Amino acid sequence: MKELINLQLMMFALIITGLILKKVGVVGKEVQKGMTNLVIDLILPCNIIYSFMIKFSSKIAQDFVVILVISILIQVFCVILGGVLYNKCSVKRKKCLRYATICSNAGFLGNPIAQGVFGMMGLTLASIYLIPQRIMMWSEGVSVFTEAPTKKEMLKKIFTHPCIIACEIGIVLMLTGWRPPHFLEETITSVSNCNTAMSMLVIGMILADADPKTIIDKDVLFYTFIRLLIIPFCVFIPCWLLHTDSLVMGVSVILAAMPAGATTTILASKYDCEEEFSVKLVVFSTAASLITTPLWNMILLKF
């Protein structure tokens, strides 16, 4: 419990640092965008490759299959949920809410939290868990805002995504037992170690864009309740009843409890779908996750 509290305090301190840097003008929108791209295109892929530098075993193979199945089921559940929950909202709001339900921030925020809470194996399982979400992001997710992408476009987006490529490289390294030259392995490890700090700083910068006077909205509150509490609860109960491995269950629940992804705002802006509302979704759910994530961690410690 002490380690968990220290982890949460460390992440909170980094988030506050990012918020202050943005508020005082040290970091602007362009720098923030550059840092986000740096995390997604370099740091996260190195973090994923690093996570697979473990000794392969039949137990690991079994855990991979289980968490992959869980992740696929969660994605299907979220697509269905997003299609039925927000019918009373305006068309543009519904698009933001549906996308944010399907595509959480697990791809950005999940890895550092999984590594911090569950260690190296937690990071590896998180990388496998996120494969279906990354695929869904460029297929069903994008089609929420626009016409469904063609099969060629979708496959190109999926297979050229840096994190998917990193997973492929990592799996090969793990299965073959081959290791890159020492200097290259150290380079990957060094870049990987930046993941938590950079990710949390960017989250703080996102929070800095919030206007406390206007951020509270009934649709935002409803979404946050669904995304941070109901969805992870619907993952936790079946995993617990089926006696799923505690590590697999822990990673699945924590990643299912991640807030709205920043891509919600990017796509809302691109397709003119209430960008201001999408910012509220991302900012408020991210702020609320600072409370709900430790809560889920404490619940999982008891099982």
Secondary structure in CASP SS format (residue, H / E / C, confidence):
PFRMAT SS
TARGET T0000
AUTHOR 0000-0000-0000
METHOD secondary structure of the structure
MODEL  1
M C 1.00
K H 1.00
E H 1.00
L H 1.00
I H 1.00
N H 1.00
L H 1.00
Q H 1.00
L H 1.00
M H 1.00
M H 1.00
F H 1.00
A H 1.00
L H 1.00
I H 1.00
I H 1.00
T H 1.00
G H 1.00
L H 1.00
I H 1.00
L H 1.00
K H 1.00
K H 1.00
V C 1.00
G C 1.00
V C 1.00
V C 1.00
G C 1.00
K H 1.00
E H 1.00
V H 1.00
Q H 1.00
K H 1.00
G H 1.00
M H 1.00
T H 1.00
N H 1.00
L H 1.00
V H 1.00
I H 1.00
D H 1.00
L H 1.00
I H 1.00
L H 1.00
P H 1.00
C H 1.00
N H 1.00
I H 1.00
I H 1.00
Y H 1.00
S H 1.00
F C 1.00
M C 1.00
I C 1.00
K C 1.00
F C 1.00
S C 1.00
S H 1.00
K H 1.00
I H 1.00
A H 1.00
Q H 1.00
D H 1.00
F H 1.00
V H 1.00
V H 1.00
I H 1.00
L H 1.00
V H 1.00
I H 1.00
S H 1.00
I H 1.00
L H 1.00
I H 1.00
Q H 1.00
V H 1.00
F H 1.00
C H 1.00
V H 1.00
I H 1.00
L H 1.00
G H 1.00
G H 1.00
V H 1.00
L C 1.00
Y C 1.00
N C 1.00
K C 1.00
C C 1.00
S C 1.00
V H 1.00
K H 1.00
R H 1.00
K H 1.00
K H 1.00
C H 1.00
L H 1.00
R H 1.00
Y H 1.00
A H 1.00
T H 1.00
I H 1.00
C C 1.00
S E 1.00
N C 1.00
A H 1.00
G H 1.00
F H 1.00
L H 1.00
G H 1.00
N H 1.00
P H 1.00
I H 1.00
A H 1.00
Q H 1.00
G H 1.00
V H 1.00
F H 1.00
G H 1.00
M H 1.00
M H 1.00
G H 1.00
L H 1.00
T H 1.00
L H 1.00
A H 1.00
S H 1.00
I H 1.00
Y H 1.00
L H 1.00
I H 1.00
P H 1.00
Q H 1.00
R H 1.00
I H 1.00
M H 1.00
M H 1.00
W H 1.00
S H 1.00
E H 1.00
G H 1.00
V H 1.00
S H 1.00
V H 1.00
F H 1.00
T C 1.00
E C 1.00
A C 1.00
P C 1.00
T C 1.00
K H 1.00
K H 1.00
E H 1.00
M H 1.00
L H 1.00
K H 1.00
K H 1.00
I H 1.00
F H 1.00
T C 1.00
H C 1.00
P H 1.00
C H 1.00
I H 1.00
I H 1.00
A H 1.00
C H 1.00
E H 1.00
I H 1.00
G H 1.00
I H 1.00
V H 1.00
L H 1.00
M H 1.00
L H 1.00
T H 1.00
G C 1.00
W C 1.00
R C 1.00
P C 1.00
P C 1.00
H H 1.00
F H 1.00
L H 1.00
E H 1.00
E H 1.00
T H 1.00
I H 1.00
T H 1.00
S H 1.00
V H 1.00
S H 1.00
N C 1.00
C C 1.00
N H 1.00
T H 1.00
A H 1.00
M H 1.00
S H 1.00
M H 1.00
L H 1.00
V H 1.00
I H 1.00
G H 1.00
M H 1.00
I H 1.00
L H 1.00
A C 1.00
D C 1.00
A C 1.00
D C 1.00
P C 1.00
K C 1.00
T C 1.00
I C 1.00
I C 1.00
D C 1.00
K H 1.00
D H 1.00
V H 1.00
L H 1.00
F H 1.00
Y H 1.00
T H 1.00
F H 1.00
I H 1.00
R H 1.00
L H 1.00
L H 1.00
I H 1.00
I H 1.00
P H 1.00
F H 1.00
C H 1.00
V H 1.00
F H 1.00
I H 1.00
P H 1.00
C H 1.00
W H 1.00
L H 1.00
L C 1.00
H C 1.00
T C 1.00
D C 1.00
S H 1.00
L H 1.00
V H 1.00
M H 1.00
G H 1.00
V H 1.00
S H 1.00
V H 1.00
I H 1.00
L H 1.00
A H 1.00
A C 1.00
M C 1.00
P C 1.00
A E 1.00
G C 1.00
A C 1.00
T H 1.00
T H 1.00
T H 1.00
I H 1.00
L H 1.00
A H 1.00
S H 1.00
K H 1.00
Y C 1.00
D C 1.00
C C 1.00
E C 1.00
E H 1.00
E H 1.00
F H 1.00
S H 1.00
V H 1.00
K H 1.00
L H 1.00
V H 1.00
V H 1.00
F H 1.00
S H 1.00
T H 1.00
A H 1.00
A H 1.00
S H 1.00
L H 1.00
I H 1.00
T H 1.00
T H 1.00
P H 1.00
L H 1.00
W H 1.00
N H 1.00
M H 1.00
I H 1.00
L H 1.00
L H 1.00
K C 1.00
F C 1.00
END
